Each structure stands twice: as C-alpha cells, then as structure tokens.
C-alpha cells in the first residue's frame, strides 16, 4: 500500500500570495508520501488568456512575467524537500525521492493554443519554459489520464461528444467505473461506489490550492475550500482520503 499526496490547482500568477507553497512543501517533506500528484493548472498564464483580451484587466500582462513567477513558485514548493535531502545527505540518512506526477491543465494548455493560433511563436515559447520536467516532474499531457495504484488522474475528465468536464464526483464514477481524481473546478466533491467484489472506488473533485480570490467569481463564489489531499493506504483503487486545509498548514508552518 502506498500514500499519494494531491496538490490541486494553484493557478500561480504575479501579484498573489504564494507563501502557502512553502507550507505545502514542508508538509510533504515531513509526511513523505510515496507519490505526489499536481493535478494541473499550477501556472495560471494570464498573459495568454483569450477571455480577457480587450478588457482593462488584460493591460500590462507579459508572458515572461508568467513564466518567471511560475518558476519561482515551483522552487518554493520543492525547496523544503531539497533542504530535507541536503540534511539527510550530511547525516548519511535516506533521502526522500517520491514519484512526482504533474497532469497539465487548461491554463498550461494556453501555451500550446497560442502556438497553434500563431505558428510563428513555435520555437519562441513552449511548455518547456515552465521547467516542470527539469524540476523532477513526470509531465502528463493535457487531458491524458494516468493510472497509479489503480487510481486514474487527469486535470479533468470529459463527458459527452462536446468534451466538457464531468459535472459531479458521482458522474465521474459512473463514467469511468474506477477511482478517479481531477481538479479544474474550485469546489471539492467526493462520491463513493463499490465494485462487484465489494471493494470501494472513490470519485474526487480535489478543489483548489491557493490563497487569492478570483475576481470573476465574486464575493460569494470565492468561499470554497482550499488545501491538499492525502490518500492513505492506496491499493488497487481503494484508499482513505484525508483533506488538509491551507488554514491548517498556515497554523502549522507559517512561523
């Protein structure tokens, strides 16, 4: 049996509080899960947002700024693990080497769409600018599922001919017929079902992992849960999920 840690959408961008990434990194270095999955949309990439073109909020956005803040944020997340391993090396102790998987989200996909829409950008910008693989992540293409210990992960799972995201955790189970975890939506949801042999499967909408509010959601729409997940005793798709809120991590690690 293994332990998986799930980091939901972070939507890192310039001008927002990123201190929570240090708290998450410290928790991971302390708990040492076997697998860490970042479910996608680690980067927000607002400079490539097609929704905001022509609006006042779009002014001043720069691709280089998006890349620089994403690289900085990833360093913050992984620094506690790096520091742990440096101490372990000095003390001749075992180093912590988890499997790290990142399933690209629609915000990272903005880079690919920008190139597709303007081919002269090919070779000038690219997903490699995010440095995910350089940082040790196994990068899974956008919407490509990956199965780990019987649990399937993707940024989101589609339903119907239009390819839209499934609308509930229960629908996720009914469509995929196995334990599945996705991000993409702010709200967390959990649904349970059983296979014919009695073993439990779980559908999980993992929510989000950031401190800032999104202007487009308004004051009521920003009241969602924020944090990470630990999946304990993962075995052939069965697991015990444990939410770990950013409020808890703040109290534990802020000082």
Residue frames relative to the residue before (quaternion, step in Angstrom):
aa qw qx qy qz dx dy dz
X 1.0000 0.0000 0.0000 0.0000 0.00 0.00 0.00
X 0.1714 -0.7966 0.5761 0.0644 3.54 -1.04 0.81
X 0.3550 -0.6899 0.5843 0.2379 3.53 -1.38 0.16
X 0.1349 -0.7753 0.6140 0.0607 3.56 -0.90 0.99
X 0.1789 -0.7359 0.6400 0.1298 3.56 -1.14 0.72
X 0.1669 -0.7879 0.5890 0.0669 3.58 -0.91 0.96
X 0.1074 -0.7565 0.6431 0.0513 3.57 -0.83 1.04
X 0.2894 -0.7794 0.5300 0.1671 3.61 -0.44 1.16
X 0.7937 -0.3002 0.2360 0.4735 3.56 -1.38 -0.12
X 0.1875 -0.7867 0.5818 0.0860 3.58 -0.88 1.00
X 0.0988 -0.8474 0.5136 0.0915 3.58 1.19 -0.62
X 0.0466 0.8376 -0.5347 0.1020 3.52 0.83 1.16
X 0.1517 0.7682 -0.6113 0.1151 3.55 -0.94 0.93
X 0.6634 -0.5179 0.3689 0.3945 3.53 -1.29 0.34
X 0.8082 0.3313 -0.2236 0.4326 3.56 -1.12 0.71
X 0.6571 0.4671 -0.3345 0.4880 3.63 1.21 0.14
X 0.5986 -0.5766 0.4311 0.3513 3.55 -1.28 0.49
X 0.1135 -0.8200 0.5605 0.0243 3.57 -0.65 1.15
X 0.3642 0.7771 -0.4660 0.2152 3.60 1.24 0.06
X 0.5682 0.6177 -0.3807 0.3881 3.59 1.13 -0.57
X 0.5914 0.5857 -0.3758 0.4074 3.60 1.11 -0.55
X 0.6141 0.5192 -0.3443 0.4845 3.58 1.11 -0.60
X 0.6383 0.5178 -0.3336 0.4617 3.60 0.98 -0.80
X 0.6508 0.5068 -0.3168 0.4682 3.59 0.93 -0.89
X 0.6592 0.5190 -0.3093 0.4477 3.58 0.91 -0.90
X 0.6532 0.5078 -0.3140 0.4657 3.58 0.99 -0.80
X 0.6384 0.5218 -0.3251 0.4631 3.57 1.01 -0.79
X 0.6609 0.4991 -0.3081 0.4682 3.58 0.94 -0.86
X 0.6521 0.5090 -0.3173 0.4638 3.59 0.98 -0.81
X 0.6656 0.4959 -0.2970 0.4721 3.58 1.11 -0.66
X 0.7660 0.3921 -0.2004 0.4684 3.58 0.81 -1.01
X 0.1812 -0.8494 0.4782 0.1303 3.60 1.23 -0.50
X 0.0353 0.7979 -0.5987 0.0599 3.62 0.47 1.10
X 0.5743 -0.6100 0.4264 0.3411 3.57 -1.16 0.61
X 0.7877 0.1465 -0.0393 0.5971 3.56 1.07 -0.82
X 0.1028 -0.7502 0.6488 0.0753 3.57 -1.09 0.79
X 0.0697 -0.7874 0.6123 0.0144 3.56 -0.79 1.06
X 0.1233 -0.7258 0.6719 0.0811 3.55 -0.86 1.01
X 0.3590 -0.8237 0.4094 0.1579 3.52 -0.38 1.31
X 0.6896 -0.4771 0.2800 0.4673 3.61 1.25 0.13
X 0.7582 0.2914 -0.2892 0.5066 3.55 -1.30 0.42
X 0.1731 0.7473 -0.6087 0.2025 3.56 0.85 0.94
X 0.7344 0.2997 -0.1768 0.5827 3.57 1.02 -0.86
X 0.3876 -0.7194 0.5298 0.2270 3.55 -1.10 0.70
X 0.0921 -0.8468 0.5111 0.1153 3.60 1.06 -0.86
X 0.0692 0.8450 -0.5277 0.0519 3.63 0.75 0.96
X 0.5797 0.6006 -0.3851 0.3936 3.62 1.10 -0.49
X 0.7336 0.3862 -0.2227 0.5129 3.59 1.22 -0.44
X 0.3934 0.7325 -0.4736 0.2905 3.58 1.23 0.29
X 0.3235 -0.7582 0.5372 0.1786 3.57 -0.65 1.10
X 0.5938 0.6012 -0.3574 0.3978 3.59 1.20 -0.49
X 0.7584 0.4144 -0.2027 0.4604 3.59 1.05 -0.74
X 0.4132 0.7139 -0.4784 0.3010 3.61 1.24 -0.06
X 0.7953 0.2716 -0.2263 0.4924 3.55 -0.87 1.02
X 0.6282 0.5101 -0.3390 0.4799 3.58 1.28 -0.18
X 0.6470 -0.5411 0.3711 0.3883 3.57 -1.19 0.55
X 0.6463 0.5494 -0.3261 0.4172 3.60 0.99 -0.81
X 0.6074 0.5784 -0.3523 0.4152 3.59 1.23 -0.37
X 0.5416 0.6573 -0.3958 0.3436 3.59 1.16 -0.50
X 0.8214 0.2742 -0.2085 0.4547 3.56 -1.02 0.86
X 0.5043 0.6489 -0.4358 0.3670 3.60 1.21 -0.06
X 0.0553 -0.8045 0.5913 -0.0123 3.56 -0.97 0.91
X 0.5469 -0.6304 0.4521 0.3148 3.56 -1.01 0.89
X 0.6588 0.5204 -0.3191 0.4398 3.60 0.86 -0.93
X 0.6257 0.5317 -0.3377 0.4602 3.59 1.03 -0.73
X 0.6380 0.5277 -0.3190 0.4611 3.57 0.98 -0.87
X 0.6775 0.4857 -0.2928 0.4684 3.58 0.90 -0.91
X 0.6620 0.5199 -0.3162 0.4377 3.58 0.88 -0.91
X 0.6957 0.4594 -0.2942 0.4673 3.60 0.86 -0.87
X 0.6104 0.5379 -0.3516 0.4630 3.60 1.10 -0.60
X 0.6518 0.5023 -0.3127 0.4744 3.59 0.94 -0.84
X 0.6415 0.5179 -0.3161 0.4694 3.58 0.98 -0.83
X 0.6608 0.5196 -0.3039 0.4483 3.57 0.93 -0.92
X 0.6566 0.5014 -0.3177 0.4654 3.58 0.96 -0.82
X 0.6099 0.5365 -0.3445 0.4707 3.58 1.05 -0.68
X 0.6454 0.5206 -0.3160 0.4610 3.59 0.98 -0.83
X 0.6594 0.5181 -0.3062 0.4505 3.59 0.93 -0.89
X 0.7808 0.3766 -0.1804 0.4647 3.58 0.82 -1.00
X 0.4711 0.7080 -0.4312 0.3015 3.61 1.22 -0.31
X 0.6654 0.4983 -0.3421 0.4380 3.67 0.83 -0.77
X 0.6296 0.5092 -0.3378 0.4798 3.61 1.08 -0.66
X 0.6379 0.5219 -0.3171 0.4693 3.57 1.00 -0.84
X 0.6631 0.5004 -0.3005 0.4686 3.59 0.94 -0.88
X 0.6169 0.5413 -0.3367 0.4616 3.57 1.04 -0.78
X 0.6984 0.4753 -0.2744 0.4595 3.56 0.88 -0.95
X 0.6113 0.5344 -0.3564 0.4623 3.58 1.08 -0.60
X 0.6441 0.4958 -0.3159 0.4895 3.61 1.03 -0.77
X 0.6466 0.5265 -0.3207 0.4493 3.56 0.96 -0.89
X 0.6418 0.5278 -0.3184 0.4562 3.57 1.01 -0.82
X 0.6551 0.5079 -0.3096 0.4660 3.57 0.95 -0.88
X 0.7451 0.3971 -0.2049 0.4950 3.56 1.04 -0.85
X 0.4160 -0.7341 0.4383 0.3095 3.56 1.36 0.14
X 0.4154 0.6782 -0.4802 0.3701 3.53 1.00 0.99
X 0.6574 -0.5138 0.3737 0.4052 3.54 -1.29 0.29
X 0.3466 -0.7374 0.5434 0.2022 3.56 -0.94 0.89
X 0.4521 -0.6804 0.5166 0.2565 3.54 -1.23 0.57
X 0.0643 0.8067 -0.5779 0.1052 3.57 -0.49 1.24
X 0.0357 -0.8269 0.5612 0.0070 3.63 0.24 1.17
X 0.4871 -0.5654 0.5462 0.3804 3.52 -1.32 0.17
X 0.1064 -0.8078 0.5795 0.0194 3.59 -0.72 1.06
X 0.0311 -0.8110 0.5810 -0.0611 3.55 -0.58 1.24
X 0.0488 -0.7897 0.6115 0.0068 3.57 -0.89 0.95
X 0.1779 -0.7816 0.5925 0.0801 3.57 -0.64 1.16
X 0.4111 -0.7550 0.4501 0.2417 3.57 -0.35 1.23
X 0.2839 -0.7780 0.5446 0.1323 3.55 -1.06 0.86
X 0.7168 -0.4543 0.3120 0.4271 3.54 -1.31 0.05
X 0.6106 0.5386 -0.3710 0.4465 3.61 1.13 -0.42
X 0.6434 0.4685 -0.3240 0.5114 3.61 1.03 -0.66
X 0.6087 0.5713 -0.3408 0.4325 3.56 1.12 -0.69
X 0.4856 0.6574 -0.4330 0.3801 3.59 1.23 -0.28
X 0.6059 0.5528 -0.3588 0.4455 3.59 1.09 -0.65
X 0.6833 0.4793 -0.2858 0.4708 3.58 0.86 -0.96
X 0.6558 0.5072 -0.3186 0.4595 3.59 1.00 -0.78
X 0.6173 0.5414 -0.3475 0.4528 3.58 1.06 -0.70
X 0.6578 0.4964 -0.3037 0.4782 3.58 1.00 -0.83
X 0.6415 0.5274 -0.3197 0.4562 3.57 0.99 -0.85
X 0.7160 0.4538 -0.2514 0.4671 3.57 1.01 -0.81
X 0.7793 0.1399 -0.0712 0.6066 3.58 1.22 -0.43
X 0.2361 -0.8469 0.4574 0.1334 3.61 0.33 1.28
X 0.5863 0.5845 -0.3995 0.3937 3.63 1.07 -0.42
X 0.5777 0.5791 -0.3746 0.4365 3.59 1.27 -0.21
X 0.4956 0.6658 -0.4245 0.3618 3.58 1.25 -0.34
X 0.7824 0.2439 -0.2212 0.5286 3.55 -0.69 1.14
X 0.6592 0.4735 -0.2996 0.5015 3.56 1.31 -0.27
X 0.7638 0.0657 -0.0420 0.6407 3.55 1.07 -0.79
X 0.1214 0.8014 -0.5805 0.0774 3.58 -1.21 0.33
X 0.6847 -0.4867 0.3566 0.4089 3.54 -1.29 0.32
X 0.5803 0.6019 -0.3711 0.4040 3.59 1.14 -0.57
X 0.5408 0.6261 -0.4000 0.3945 3.61 1.21 -0.42
X 0.6187 0.5725 -0.3361 0.4201 3.58 1.16 -0.56
X 0.2997 -0.8095 0.4596 0.2090 3.59 1.31 -0.35
X 0.2669 0.7907 -0.5176 0.1889 3.61 1.12 0.44
X 0.6938 0.4690 -0.2880 0.4645 3.59 0.80 -0.98
X 0.6145 0.5526 -0.3396 0.4492 3.57 1.04 -0.77
X 0.6911 0.4710 -0.2672 0.4787 3.58 1.10 -0.69
X 0.6566 -0.5583 0.2960 0.4118 3.59 1.25 0.08
X 0.5151 0.6516 -0.4219 0.3635 3.58 1.24 0.11
X 0.3494 -0.6529 0.6297 0.2346 3.52 -1.24 0.65
X 0.1693 -0.8430 0.5071 0.0599 3.58 -0.17 1.28
X 0.1789 -0.7875 0.5868 0.0586 3.55 -0.73 1.16
X 0.5110 -0.6734 0.4312 0.3155 3.64 -0.72 0.99
X 0.6879 -0.5076 0.3549 0.3783 3.52 -1.26 0.61
X 0.8636 0.0416 -0.1142 0.4893 3.54 -0.87 1.18
X 0.4999 0.6020 -0.4646 0.4146 3.60 1.20 0.28
X 0.3346 -0.7668 0.5064 0.2090 3.64 -0.61 1.03
X 0.1037 -0.7590 0.6372 0.0845 3.53 -1.24 0.51
X 0.2455 -0.7729 0.5733 0.1170 3.58 -0.90 0.96
X 0.0122 0.7784 -0.6255 0.0523 3.55 -0.83 1.08
X 0.8416 -0.0801 0.0051 0.5341 3.59 -0.63 1.16
X 0.7310 -0.4516 0.2328 0.4556 3.56 1.02 0.83
X 0.6270 0.4727 -0.3442 0.5147 3.61 1.29 0.13
X 0.2359 -0.7771 0.5670 0.1374 3.58 -0.81 0.96
X 0.1361 -0.7947 0.5909 0.0261 3.54 -0.93 1.02
X 0.1935 0.7264 -0.6534 0.0899 3.54 -1.24 0.63
X 0.6436 -0.5042 0.3729 0.4388 3.56 -1.19 0.36
X 0.7355 -0.2305 0.0793 0.6322 3.55 1.13 -0.68
X 0.3753 -0.7046 0.5596 0.2224 3.52 -1.32 0.38
X 0.3918 -0.7604 0.4845 0.1832 3.53 -0.95 0.95
X 0.1175 -0.7662 0.6285 0.0645 3.49 -1.33 0.43
X 0.8156 0.2305 -0.1816 0.4987 3.57 -0.90 0.92
X 0.6932 -0.5159 0.3305 0.3796 3.52 -1.33 0.30
X 0.6365 0.5430 -0.3290 0.4379 3.61 1.17 -0.46
X 0.4274 -0.7440 0.4330 0.2763 3.59 1.25 -0.18
X 0.3736 0.7282 -0.4963 0.2896 3.58 1.15 0.50
X 0.6164 -0.5659 0.4017 0.3722 3.55 -1.24 0.51
X 0.5527 -0.5749 0.4797 0.3659 3.57 -1.14 0.63
X 0.4466 -0.7617 0.4275 0.1937 3.55 -1.00 0.84
X 0.7997 0.1217 -0.0763 0.5830 3.60 1.19 -0.19
X 0.6206 -0.5417 0.4128 0.3887 3.54 -1.27 0.38
X 0.6160 0.5382 -0.3448 0.4606 3.58 1.09 -0.68
X 0.6508 0.5007 -0.3137 0.4769 3.60 0.99 -0.82
X 0.5915 0.5749 -0.3581 0.4375 3.57 1.10 -0.68
X 0.6724 0.4796 -0.2938 0.4812 3.58 0.94 -0.85
X 0.6827 0.4998 -0.3020 0.4392 3.58 0.89 -0.89
X 0.6774 0.4780 -0.2888 0.4787 3.59 1.15 -0.59
X 0.7964 0.3452 -0.1524 0.4726 3.60 0.88 -0.92
X 0.2587 -0.8220 0.4818 0.1591 3.61 1.25 -0.32
X 0.7199 0.2997 -0.2643 0.5675 3.58 1.08 0.71
X 0.6491 -0.4900 0.3784 0.4421 3.57 -1.21 0.23
X 0.0314 0.8107 -0.5765 0.0972 3.55 -0.79 1.08
X 0.1140 -0.7777 0.6173 0.0322 3.55 -1.10 0.84
X 0.0459 0.7949 -0.6025 0.0547 3.56 -0.94 0.93
X 0.3471 -0.6968 0.5806 0.2385 3.54 -1.35 0.21
X 0.4347 0.7694 -0.4339 0.1754 3.54 -0.76 -1.22
X 0.7732 0.2407 -0.1482 0.5677 3.61 0.93 -0.81
X 0.5660 -0.6421 0.4008 0.3268 3.57 -1.09 0.70
X 0.7128 0.4805 -0.2720 0.4325 3.57 0.91 -0.84
X 0.3644 -0.7011 0.5653 0.2367 3.54 -1.12 0.68
X 0.0227 0.7708 -0.6359 0.0307 3.53 -1.14 0.74
X 0.0820 -0.7754 0.6242 0.0490 3.55 -1.16 0.65
X 0.0053 0.7696 -0.6385 0.0060 3.55 -1.07 0.81
X 0.1987 -0.7866 0.5782 0.0865 3.54 -1.14 0.69
X 0.0507 0.7570 -0.6512 0.0150 3.52 -1.26 0.54
X 0.3235 -0.7385 0.5552 0.2043 3.55 -1.30 0.11
X 0.4514 -0.6467 0.5447 0.2852 3.52 -1.16 0.69
X 0.7038 -0.4563 0.3359 0.4285 3.53 -1.31 0.15
X 0.6908 0.4659 -0.2865 0.4729 3.59 1.11 -0.61
X 0.6200 -0.5887 0.3243 0.4049 3.59 1.30 0.15
X 0.5387 0.6271 -0.4141 0.3808 3.60 1.19 -0.25
X 0.4568 -0.7193 0.4664 0.2376 3.55 -1.03 0.83
X 0.1053 -0.7400 0.6583 0.0894 3.52 -1.20 0.68
X 0.2007 -0.7973 0.5668 0.0531 3.55 -1.13 0.75
X 0.1745 -0.7425 0.6364 0.1152 3.53 -1.08 0.80
X 0.0298 -0.8326 0.5515 -0.0424 3.57 -0.71 1.06
X 0.1650 -0.6950 0.6930 0.0971 3.52 -0.98 1.03
X 0.2931 -0.8403 0.4321 0.1458 3.56 -0.26 1.26
X 0.4805 -0.6879 0.4397 0.3202 3.62 1.20 -0.14
X 0.5562 -0.6017 0.4518 0.3529 3.56 -1.05 -0.74
X 0.2277 -0.7634 0.5949 0.1073 3.53 -1.32 0.38
X 0.5391 0.5630 -0.4729 0.4109 3.57 0.19 1.30
X 0.5013 -0.6826 0.4617 0.2638 3.55 -1.27 0.45
X 0.6512 0.5617 -0.3244 0.3939 3.58 1.06 -0.69
X 0.4177 -0.6579 0.5598 0.2818 3.55 -1.33 0.30
X 0.3612 -0.7033 0.5681 0.2281 3.54 -1.20 0.56
X 0.4852 -0.7094 0.4291 0.2779 3.57 -0.61 1.15
X 0.6750 0.5338 -0.3113 0.4031 3.57 0.93 -0.87
X 0.6530 0.5270 -0.3155 0.4431 3.61 1.22 -0.35
X 0.3989 -0.7357 0.4687 0.2827 3.60 1.19 -0.33
X 0.7267 -0.4618 0.2949 0.4144 3.56 -1.33 0.17
X 0.7005 0.4472 -0.2843 0.4779 3.61 0.97 -0.72
X 0.6755 0.5307 -0.3006 0.4143 3.57 1.00 -0.76
X 0.6724 0.5064 -0.2960 0.4514 3.58 1.23 -0.30
X 0.5004 0.6837 -0.4061 0.3425 3.62 1.22 0.27
X 0.3933 0.7465 -0.4607 0.2755 3.59 1.16 0.44
X 0.6186 -0.5460 0.4324 0.3637 3.54 -1.37 0.39
X 0.1005 -0.7904 0.6032 0.0360 3.58 -1.11 0.73
X 0.4144 0.7061 -0.4991 0.2839 3.57 -0.82 0.93
X 0.4793 -0.6130 0.5274 0.3410 3.53 -1.31 -0.46
X 0.3362 -0.7261 0.5629 0.2072 3.55 -1.33 0.12
X 0.1608 -0.7203 0.6624 0.1289 3.51 -1.27 0.60
X 0.1497 -0.7645 0.6228 0.0729 3.55 -0.83 1.02
X 0.1461 -0.8223 0.5487 0.0382 3.55 -0.39 1.27
X 0.8477 0.1421 -0.1293 0.4944 3.54 -1.25 0.63
X 0.1468 0.7968 -0.5648 0.1567 3.56 0.81 1.01
X 0.1886 0.7748 -0.5740 0.1861 3.55 -0.70 1.12
X 0.8404 -0.1416 0.0561 0.5202 3.57 -0.53 1.21
X 0.7766 -0.3789 0.1761 0.4715 3.54 0.94 0.93
X 0.6397 0.4862 -0.3333 0.4933 3.58 1.21 -0.26
X 0.1455 0.7838 -0.5954 0.0999 3.57 -1.07 0.72
X 0.3518 -0.6699 0.6018 0.2555 3.51 -1.39 0.20
X 0.2252 -0.8102 0.5310 0.1049 3.56 -0.47 1.21
X 0.0675 -0.7832 0.6178 0.0166 3.54 -1.13 0.78
X 0.2555 -0.7638 0.5700 0.1626 3.61 -0.57 1.09
X 0.1026 -0.7616 0.6383 0.0455 3.56 -1.10 0.79
X 0.2583 -0.8217 0.4901 0.1340 3.57 -0.21 1.26
X 0.5809 -0.5651 0.4504 0.3747 3.55 -1.24 0.43
X 0.5795 0.5669 -0.3820 0.4437 3.60 1.12 -0.52
X 0.6451 0.5047 -0.3115 0.4818 3.58 1.00 -0.82
X 0.6782 0.4873 -0.2969 0.4631 3.59 0.88 -0.91
X 0.5955 0.5584 -0.3600 0.4516 3.59 1.08 -0.67
X 0.6904 0.4844 -0.2789 0.4592 3.58 0.83 -0.98
X 0.6899 0.4999 -0.2712 0.4480 3.56 1.06 -0.80
X 0.8478 0.2264 -0.0486 0.4771 3.59 0.91 -0.96
X 0.4619 0.7214 -0.4555 0.2421 3.61 1.12 -0.34
X 0.7865 0.2657 -0.1489 0.5372 3.60 0.99 -0.74
